[in-house]
Amino acid sequence: LIEIDLTPNRADCLSVRGVAREVAVLNGLKVQEPSIEPVVSQHDRVFPVQLKAAEACPKYIGRVIEGVDVSAPSPLWLQEKLRRSGVRSIDAIVDVTNFVLLELGQPMHAFDLDKLKGGIVVRMAEPGETLKLLDEQEVSLAENTLVIADHESALAMAGIMGGQASSVTASTVNILLESAFFNPLAITGRARSHGLHTDSSHRFERGVDFCLQELAIERASKLIVDIAGGKPGPVHVCVAQAHLPSTKKVALRKASVERYLKLDLGDEVIEGMMLSLGLELDDKTADGWQFKVPSWRFDIAIEVDLLEEIARIYGYNRLPTQHPQASLVLKPDSEQDFSTDKLRQHMLAEGYNEVITYSFVDPELQSLFSEVDPVSLLNPIASDLSEMRLSLIPGLLKTAQYNLNRQQHTMRLFETGLRFIRQGDQTIQQPMLSALLTGLDGENDWAKQDRPFDFFDMKGDLENLLSIAGRKGHFHFEPAELKGYHPGQTAIVSFSGAHDESAAEVGFIGAIHPAIQSRLGFSRPLFVFELSLASLLSVALPVFAPLSKYPEVSRDLAFIVDKSVQAGQMCKIVQEKAGAYLVNLKVFDVYSGEGIDPHRKSIGFGLTFQHKSRTLTESEINSLIDDIVHELSSQFGAELRN
């Protein structure tokens, strides 16, 4: 008993003939091919065939055999060969098609000719179409299922299983014998979708020799006539040549054999190996060969496939052992390179947990945050993972939702990964860093009162991240309204280089819209940010400056302004007017309430002045303060608070 375990790419060995070829190659023998002669036609009746799905079925061969005796018993040799192959004998017609399948590797099917209406039509299933199979299971056919039909209804699931309505029975007299080539992509997955796995689908999914159909129908015709009698008609071949695979030509270089296999084999040895595999020598030069690949070896497409065959035939255990040689060059480690690992370490130190999510996302969730046309998958692993992500945020939300359902209410999550943006006919892969924050600050600290995280907690974490890259001053926050985010707590993050006047948008920060937050099941706000990694991975090196030995001068200023005025806008004016003397600026207070107009607020600024080479005078400080107060009043209607 020989048990053969095949990899999916070697479907040519799913037959006795294919195994015999392989044994012959490995043992330097010649294959004794079965003698198959064309069967002489005894009438001229043909059954018409239409290929309406030529891409899925580019070749369909049929032959009418009249006057068969289905009740004739299969000879003992045929029954025994089938039994030893694990196939039970049914009747002469089915036994012959099963035998040809095992011997040559070509799945075949026989129809009761008298049950067919009009002609054979190879097409895709129609909406709502059903079919009762040979195993008496009635299936609803999907519209992407290839079927063999007549002019009235579907007769069989192509390449998988025949239908009961057109099956050969004890009363059958005339048959239509089918031998076809089906594109593997048209068969793959169709059987599994109906809980089926047949010998035919197993072979067609992996690929069948596209030149085998004529030989198989002659072999089956001869056996049927010898066993069950009958008069065969002519072989009717219907081919869509444009969709039929063609024989490939593959080049093999002598230098490649020496480089990759470390073998110095003569030309005759290599040519002998290739010829034993069924390849034909198409051309030969001083540098190598070009071989024509046989139709049954569809796994051979490029040069390395031929190198693999040489190694296999020569013997893996005989290949010379050689230590790899390489010239090692140390890559200079630039101080300006800021690796993704450093970003990860910083986020971990800030208390965030790294997550890794699928690049595929739920279309429904993704549509809540973007109106951009995403990249859709042709064959998704699940209906809720059918689009490539436009942002890492949906994946973080799914992860947070998963943890929330397991009683985790405070979460700090981050992820680095690619997002996929469609640009014309191309898909751009952009590396991003995203983070999510939700829950309570101080939840596990007995000495600290709990409070919900807010927008400024997330903004502070982002600014800390920008600070370690030395680029905090090059990033700017501008209020924005983005789909899916809180309109009053969202900002675009832009970046300008050291010599760039214009700023480029590199990300955003914001709170998830309350409606979406509630829909996802969160009771507390969700804050997120997302930045392009490219804007973070170039570090601005610090420039040494000696500390000034002269005293600092501090001033606190509080201004009353409209609630629509942003502190950041005011800070920018303060920095412009104070110039180089201002060494530190901070917002120390924001107040609205008693004593302040309900439509206004008070913002307090702490300013620190210092000169590098002398002590600043009171008049100089007062002059700067006057300029600041005047400009803020002019720009924002700010009033200096008493």
C-alpha positions, 0 to 999 in steps of 0.5 A, a space after each residue: 500500500 502506497 499512500 501519497 500526500 500531495 501539495 496543492 500545486 501538484 494536481 497532475 499527480 492526482 491520477 495513476 498516469 501522473 504518479 507513473 510519470 513522477 516515478 519514472 522521473 525519479 528512477 530514470 525510467 520511461 512511462 508506458 502510456 496506455 494505448 488509446 486509439 480514436 473510436 470510430 463513429 457509427 452515426 453523425 448525431 451531435 448535441 449542440 453546445 453553447 459556451 456562455 461563460 467561456 472564461 470559466 469553461 473555455 473547452 467543452 467536449 461531448 459525444 453521443 453514444 446510442 443504444 447502451 446497456 446500462 444493466 451490463 455488469 462491469 468486468 471484474 478487473 474494473 470493479 477490483 481496480 475501483 475497489 482498491 482505489 476506495 471507489 464502489 462500483 455503481 453501473 457500467 457508465 459511472 464505473 468507466 467515468 470513475 476509472 478514467 478519473 483515476 487513470 488519467 485525472 480527467 473528471 467526466 460526466 454522463 447525461 441521459 440524452 433523452 432527458 435533455 432539452 434543446 442543447 447544452 448551455 454552459 453558463 452561470 446560475 440564474 438568480 433563485 435557481 435551484 438544483 437537485 443533486 445526485 445525492 438527493 440534496 437540493 441546493 440554491 445556486 449562487 449567481 457565481 456558480 457555473 452550471 451545465 444546463 439545457 434550454 430549460 434548467 440547470 443539469 449539473 454544478 459544473 466540475 462538482 456534481 451532476 443533477 438527479 433529473 438528467 442522471 443515467 438510470 437503469 432505463 437509460 439507452 442513449 447518453 451524452 458523455 462530457 469531458 470539459 476543462 473548467 478554470 480553477 477560479 470558477 470552481 474554487 470554493 463553490 463545493 465548500 459553500 454547499 458542504 460538498 467535496 467531490 473527487 471532481 471538485 478536488 481536481 478542478 480546484 487544483 487544475 486539470 490538464 487543458 489538453 487531456 479532454 480529447 484523450 479522456 473521452 476516447 478512453 471512456 468511449 472505448 471502455 463504454 462500447 466494450 462493456 455496455 455496447 452502443 454506437 458512438 457518434 463523432 466527438 463534438 469539440 467546443 473551444 473558446 481559444 481566447 480563454 484557454 490556457 496556453 503552453 508556457 515557455 521558461 528560460 533556465 540560465 546555467 549561471 543560476 544552476 551554479 549560483 543557487 544550487 552550487 552544482 556544476 552539471 553538464 548540459 546533457 544532464 540538465 537537458 535529460 532531467 528536463 526532458 524526463 519531466 516532459 519539457 521540450 527544448 525550445 531554444 539553446 544558447 551558450 548561457 542556457 536554455 528555453 524549455 516548453 512546459 507541458 500542459 499538465 505542469 501548470 506549477 512551472 512558470 518561472 526559472 526558480 521552478 525549474 531549479 526546484 525540479 533539478 534539486 528534487 531530481 538530483 536529491 536534496 541530500 546530495 546538494 553541496 553544503 556551503 556556508 553563506 558568504 556576504 560582505 557586511 557593511 555597518 550602516 551608519 546610525 544617524 542621530 536624526 533617525 528616530 525609530 518606530 521602536 522608540 515611539 513604541 517605548 515612549 507610548 508604553 512608558 506613558 501607560 499605553 498598551 500596544 495592539 495589533 489589529 487586522 488591516 481589514 475592517 468592517 465597512 459599516 464602521 469605517 463609513 462612520 468616519 470617512 467618505 473616501 472610496 476604500 479598497 474593497 477585497 474580492 474574497 474577504 475572510 468575513 463580510 465584516 472584514 471586507 475593506 482595507 482600512 483608511 485609518 487605524 481608528 476603527 481597529 482601535 475602537 473594535 479592540 476597545 469595545 472588545 475589552 469594554 465587554 470584559 469589564 475594562 473601562 479605562 483604556 490607553 491603546 495605541 497601534 502602528 501600522 499601514 493605512 491604504 489609500 486609493 489614488 487613481 489605479 494605485 493603492 498607497 500604503 501609508 504608515 501611521 501611529 494611532 492612539 485611543 484614550 477613555 475612562 478615568 484618570 486616577 482610577 487605581 490611585 487611592 490618593 487621587 480623586 477619579 475624574 474622566 479623561 478629557 481632550 487635553 489629556 490626550 492632547 498632552 500625551 500627543 505633545 509629549 510624544 512630539 517633544 521627544 522627537 524635538 519637533 513640538 514647535 513644528 506641529 500646529 493644531 487647528 480646529 476642524 470638523 471631521 466626519 464621526 468626531 465631536 465638532 467642538 473637540 477635534 483638531 487637524 494636526 499640521 507639520 512644517 519643516 525648519 525651512 517650510 513656510 506652508 504646513 502640511 496636514 499629517 493627522 488629527 486629534 479629537 473625541 469620537 462623536 457622542 452618537 457613535 460613542 453611544 452606539 458602540 456602547 461606551 458611557 464615557 468619551 473616547 479620545 483618539 489621535 492619528 499621525 503619519 509616522 513619516 512626520 515623526 521619524 526625523 528628529 531635530 537635534 538639540 542645539 547647545 546654548 549656555 545658560 544665562 547667568 542673568 536673572 529671570 523676570 516673570 509677569 502674569 497677565 490675565 485677559 478677558 476675551 470672547 469664548 470663541 478666542 483660542 489660547 493658542 492664537 493668543 500665545 502666538 501673538 505673545 511670542 511674536 511681540 515678546 521676541 527673543 527675550 521671552 524664554 517661557 510662556 504658559 497658560 496657567 488659568 482659564 476661568 469663566 463664571 462669577 464676575 465675567 460676562 457669560 459670553 466671555 472668559 478669562 485666560 491667564 498667561 505666565 511670561 518669563 523674560 531673560 537676556 543672555 548677556 545682561 539684566 533686563 530693565 524695568 522699562 524694557 519689560 514694561 515696553 514689551 508688556 504694553 506691546 503685547 496688551 495693545 496687540 491682543 486688544 487690537 486682534 481679539 478685543 482682549 481686556 487686561 483683567 484687574 
